[in-house]
Amino acid sequence: MSNPSHLSFPKFLEQAQQLGLDVSERTLNYYIGRGLLPKPIKRPFVGADGRVAYLPVDALKQLRKILKLKDEGLKLEQIRRTLEGKGSAPSDPAEKDSWQRELVFRFLRHLPGGH
């Protein structure tokens, strides 16, 4: 028996990958642990297999947003606050430029001989 509002953890991962979201099981678990994605539940509907963890289908949208904000250079704590409505993603072009500069500087610092 299945429920359209929840997916088993393996099905959720499969759906995410089919949507082009490049994540692994380990990444999903990390995001859940950091509070970016909801904690899986065991029996979200009558007839659910209690041995399997389920995630809400809506979490796919949340995952897409997490990955988008991460690509924009936000740190995970900033992303969590943004998702909770306590922070905001950089929308001002100057703010986005500062994030891009920060990413470039981080990259350059890790190059051999880069100061």
DRENSE-647572 format. One record per residue: residue number from 1; residue in one letter; x, y, z of N, C-alpha, C, O in turn. Coordinates in steps of 0.001 Angstrom, whole numbers, m for minus. Last residue first. Example, Ala and Ser with C-alpha at 12.3 -4.5 7.8 and 13.67 -1.06 7.14 Angstrom:
<atoms>
    n  res      n_u      n_v      n_w     ca_u     ca_v     ca_w      c_u      c_v      c_w      o_u      o_v      o_w
    2    S    12850    m2250     7080    13670    m1060     7140    12900       30     7870    13409     1138     8039
    1    A    13190    m5690     7800    12300    m4500     7800    13200    m3300     7800    14236    m3319     8465
</atoms>
This chain:
<atoms>
    n  res      n_u      n_v      n_w     ca_u     ca_v     ca_w      c_u      c_v      c_w      o_u      o_v      o_w
  115    H    47584    32515    m1966    47564    33203     m671    46351    34062     m570    46148    34727      446
  114    G    48532    29504    m3458    47537    30588    m3416    47468    31208    m2038    47311    30499    m1044
  113    G    50164    27290    m3495    50800    28602    m3657    49822    29759    m3621    50244    30909    m3743
  112    P    47545    25301    m4620    48942    25335    m4192    49543    26728    m4495    49430    27246    m5605
  111    L    44330    26442    m3510    45242    26114    m4604    46680    26152    m4084    46997    26949    m3202
  110    H    42782    27403    m1508    43092    25978    m1478    44007    25540    m2620    44410    24379    m2679
  109    R    42339    30028    m2091    43148    29731     m895    43562    28274     m860    44577    27933     m254
  108    L    40572    29839    m4239    41960    30236    m4490    42863    29916    m3301    44030    29571    m3487
  107    F    38182    29165    m2905    38770    28253    m3883    40256    28559    m4074    41092    27655    m4072
  106    R    37753    31450    m1380    37912    30152     m722    38600    29159    m1649    39485    28411    m1234
  105    F    37467    33344    m3449    38585    33455    m2509    38826    32137    m1785    39975    31740    m1593
  104    V    35094    32396    m4619    36333    32444    m5404    37540    32507    m4475    38526    31802    m4689
  103    L    33300    32770    m2486    33547    31426    m3018    34847    31371    m3808    35614    30416    m3686
  102    E    33412    35570    m2235    33827    34720    m1119    34131    33305    m1604    35117    32705    m1177
  101    R    32302    36307    m4689    33698    36658    m4381    34237    35773    m3269    35365    35285    m3340
  100    Q    29707    35355    m4290    30524    34791    m5361    32004    35089    m5114    32856    34222    m5309
   99    W    28907    37002    m2200    28958    35561    m1999    29839    34906    m3057    30624    34008    m2752
   98    S    29014    39465    m3480    29901    39245    m2343    30014    37757    m2041    31086    37283    m1666
   97    D    27022    39115    m5397    28409    39280    m5826    29366    39014    m4679    30417    38404    m4877
   96    K    24783    39070    m3740    25147    37856    m4471    26593    37930    m4933    27317    36936    m4874
   95    E    24820    41749    m2924    24968    40696    m1931    25389    39386    m2592    26247    38672    m2073
   94    A    24328    43004    m5331    25608    43271    m4656    25887    42196    m3608    27030    41781    m3420
   93    P    21695    42091    m5895    22819    41694    m6743    24179    41925    m6083    25091    41117    m6261
   92    D    19733    40830    m3288    20368    42029    m3807    21568    41600    m4657    22388    40813    m4185
   91    S    19273    38414    m2245    18495    38770    m3421    19052    40019    m4079    18868    40241    m5276
   90    P    20450    35794     m418    20858    37057    m1007    20057    37338    m2271    20146    36596    m3249
   89    A    17762    34546     1564    18810    34306      580    19212    35654       10    18391    36570      m40
   88    S    17227    35251     4990    16843    35342     3583    18051    35071     2716    19194    35334     3089
   87    G    15724    34005     7999    16810    34635     7249    16356    34756     5822    15226    34403     5486
   86    K    13612    32733     8989    14332    33634     9895    15486    34349     9213    16140    35204     9810
   85    G    12332    30750     7629    11786    32094     7502    12473    33104     8387    11984    34224     8535
   84    E    13417    28313     7516    12553    28566     8672    11911    29947     8599    11046    30278     9410
   83    L    15041    28629     5322    13905    27716     5217    12908    27923     6355    11704    27732     6180
   82    T    16932    30353     6462    16118    30804     5330    14874    29939     5198    13776    30454     4986
   81    R    18102    28689     8371    17370    29886     8811    16460    30405     7701    15343    30847     7970
   80    R    19269    26824     6600    18275    26387     7592    17440    27573     8059    16215    27481     8136
   79    I    21067    28475     5244    19989    27818     4501    18889    27393     5455    17707    27575     5163
   78    Q    22794    29121     7289    22039    30192     6639    20852    29611     5866    19768    30194     5845
   77    E    23843    26580     7770    23112    27268     8839    22264    28407     8265    21138    28626     8712
   76    L    25150    26050     5318    23990    25252     5726    23176    25920     6831    21948    25834     6830
   75    K    25821    29049     3428    26248    27981     4326    24993    27280     4838    23901    27846     4797
   74    L    25400    29905       m7    24983    29994     1387    25515    28799     2167    25641    27693     1640
   73    G    25977    29772    m2719    27053    30060    m1780    26650    30177     m332    27484    30518      507
   72    E    24253    28883    m4573    24418    30329    m4509    25455    30738    m3469    25778    31920    m3349
   71    D    24189    26208    m3980    24889    26622    m5193    25138    28126    m5225    26107    28591    m5824
   70    K    22519    26406    m1756    23905    25945    m1573    24745    26353    m2781    25883    26795    m2626
   69    L    20143    27093    m2983    20774    28052    m2069    22234    27693    m1819    23083    28574    m1688
   68    K    19729    24691    m4405    19829    25969    m5113    20546    26996    m4245    21449    27689    m4713
   67    L    19517    22824    m2353    20607    22695    m3316    20813    23993    m4100    21946    24351    m4421
   66    I    17185    23787    m1088    18446    23663     m349    19618    23649    m1327    20594    24378    m1146
   65    K    15288    23484    m3131    15618    24827    m2642    16953    24823    m1894    17757    25742    m2046
   64    R    15221    20701    m3335    15595    21495    m4509    16031    22901    m4070    17018    23438    m4573
   63    L    14255    20116     m774    15587    19664    m1173    16086    20470    m2369    17248    20874    m2405
   62    Q    11683    21165     m984    12604    21726        4    14044    21351     m350    14948    22179     m237
   61    K    10633    19456    m2862    10731    20889    m3167    11730    21558    m2243    12520    22404    m2661
   60    L    10763    17107    m1356    11518    17190    m2614    11693    18652    m3035    12760    19045    m3505
   59    A     8997    17413      697    10413    17595     1029    11276    17615     m234    12410    18092     m190
   58    D     6530    16662     m243     6871    18091     m266     8344    18346       25     8880    19385     m360
   57    V     6391    13997      446     6713    14319     m947     7143    15783    m1062     8010    16117    m1870
   56    P     7901    13161     3582     6818    13782     2818     7288    14139     1410     8436    14533     1209
   55    L     9380     9923     4026     9522    11378     3976     8348    11959     3206     7845    11327     2277
   54    Y     9712     7045     6081     9021     7778     5021     9269     9273     5158     9354     9810     6263
   53    A    11404     3996     6729    11235     5422     7029    10598     6107     5821    10914     5782     4677
   52    V    10181      767     7541    10684     1686     6523    10432     3120     6962     9371     3430     7504
   51    R     8882     m820     9248    10342     m993     9193    11002        8     8251    12228       87     8174
   50    G     6190     m485     8967     6845      158    10111     8353       14    10128     9032      653    10933
   49    D     4621      185     6081     5572     m761     6640     6353      m43     7744     7093      903     7470
   48    A     1279     1351     6335     2694     1618     6059     3559      573     6750     3261      136     7862
   47    G    m1327     1063     7052     m782       60     6145      681      285     5801     1268     m499     5057
   46    V    m2023     4445     7282    m2469     3096     7629    m1929     2120     6580    m2066     2341     5377
   45    F      912     6553     7325     m431     6210     6857     m742     4770     7240      163     3975     7492
   44    P     3398     6867     8433     2647     8080     8105     1214     7804     7634      399     8723     7556
   43    R     5344     5395    10333     4005     4998     9895     3152     6229     9583     2282     6597    10373
   42    K     7908     6636    10674     7765     5203    10400     6401     4809     9866     6325     3938     8999
   41    I     9458     9514     9197     8544     8906    10151     8275     7467     9715     8400     7129     8538
   40    P    12410    11584     9024    11529    10530     8491    10633     9977     9596    11000     9972    10771
   39    K    12452    15061     9656    12846    13720    10096    11873    12696     9501    10663    12919     9479
   38    P    12809    17375     6898    12067    16791     8030    12579    15392     8381    13066    14652     7527
   37    L    15920    19098     6336    14814    18277     5838    14098    17669     7037    14711    17468     8085
   36    L    17562    20503     8015    17174    21113     6747    16004    20381     6100    15196    20988     5397
   35    G    18664    19473    10308    17374    20132    10414    16922    20825     9139    16003    21643     9169
   34    R    20880    17911    10208    21104    19354    10401    19790    20136    10471    19812    21349    10674
   33    G    19759    15423     9624    20427    15639    10908    20657    17100    11229    20632    17491    12396
   32    I    18960    15894     7000    17955    15593     8020    18538    15874     9403    17887    16490    10247
   31    Y    21444    16232     5795    20491    17345     5786    19387    17136     6824    18933    18092     7452
   30    Y    22447    13620     6200    23143    14777     6771    22188    15971     6860    22133    16645     7888
   29    N    20677    12083     4701    20768    11866     6145    21436    13050     6838    21036    13437     7936
   28    L    21310    13117     2146    19967    13261     2697    19983    13100     4216    19371    13891     4934
   27    T    23992    12263     1965    23666    13697     1955    22289    13934     2546    22108    14844     3355
   26    R    23632     9464     1932    24419    10091     3003    24103    11586     3111    23963    12115     4213
   25    E    22312     9127     m436    21625     8767      807    22322     9447     1987    21675     9938     2912
   24    S    23034    12012    m2486    23212    10619    m2093    22407    10364     m820    21888    11298     m208
   23    V    22038    14076    m5227    22209    13810    m3801    22392    12316    m3580    21961    11485    m4379
   22    D    21224    16099    m7534    22405    15265    m7323    22673    15094    m5830    23433    15859    m5236
   21    L    18286    16075    m9079    18903    16566    m7848    20027    15607    m7472    19787    14448    m7136
   20    G    16802    15204   m11190    18080    15845   m11484    18753    16429   m10261    19700    17205   m10391
   19    L    14636    13737   m10673    14390    15161   m10872    15686    15929   m11156    15669    17146   m11340
   18    Q    15813    11329   m10113    15090    11446   m11376    14783    12904   m11707    14681    13269   m12878
   17    Q    16749    11904    m7548    17713    11707    m8620    17049    11802    m9988    17658    12307   m10932
   16    A    14291    12039    m6204    15198    13195    m6207    16191    13084    m7364    16440    14060    m8073
   15    Q    13349     9418    m6558    12617    10550    m7137    13530    11776    m7243    13533    12465    m8263
   14    E    15293     8027    m5022    15124     7737    m6441    14420     8901    m7158    14846     9317    m8235
   13    L    14780     9099    m2486    16098     9270    m3093    16019     9057    m4602    16608     9816    m5371
   12    F    12157     8141    m2182    12426     9584    m2126    13762     9881    m2812    13858    10804    m3620
   11    K    12575     5404    m2192    11787     6008    m3281    12025     7514    m3342    12087     8094    m4426
   10    P    14040     5087      243    14653     4739    m1059    13906     5360    m2246    14540     5798    m3207
    9    F    12044     6111     2097    13351     6758     1940    14008     6391      606    14488     7278     m100
    8    S     8770     6294      667     9777     5602     1457    11124     6255     1171    11314     6876      125
    7    L     6802     9254      707     7596     8278      m47     8546     7578      908     9066     8188     1843
    6    H     3539    10690     1012     4811    10250     1596     5478     9219      693     4818     8430       16
    5    S     1237    11228     m346     1843    12334      385     3185    11973     1015     3895    12853     1501
    4    P      201     8938    m1549      794     9958    m2412     1477    11098    m1656     2225    11865    m2262
    3    N     1055     5796     m288      354     7037        2     1000     8135     m828     2224     8263     m822
    2    S      510     2265     m729     1314     3481     m758      420     4692     m507     m807     4598     m517
    1    M      847    m1179        0        0        0        0      894     1244        0     1928     1260      668
</atoms>
